[in-house]
Amino acid sequence: MMEDDEWCAEDLPAARELVETIGAPSLFQYPGDRHLFADSSLADYDEGAARLLVQRVLRFLDDLE
């Protein structure tokens, strides 16, 4: 999620609790205020943040192997 995305504000405490409770590997917040920043078909698309998101997901999946 992006740091200043008003839609995610209410989800952030639950996400942080989940990370602490189950020991999830990481919780990333990207700079900006867009909601669907990884969808290139939408106006909210942020290429840099989306690229970083994909890199992090791929690294996470590689670590599962």
Phi, psi and omega in degrees: 000159177269147186306320186250022177283110184297335179290335184265352184305319181283341180274338186300314179300320179292322178295317178296320179296320178298316178301316181289320186290313185257001180069036177304148188297319184197156172231116182253137171241131182260147179294137178132184183227016182273152184266303182258058189290345182264357181264105185293349179271359183245158180295336180284354184304133176233105187302315181295314180294321179296319179297316179295320177302312180298317178301317182292321178295316179296320177296318177300313181294322176299321181292340180286337183287000000 
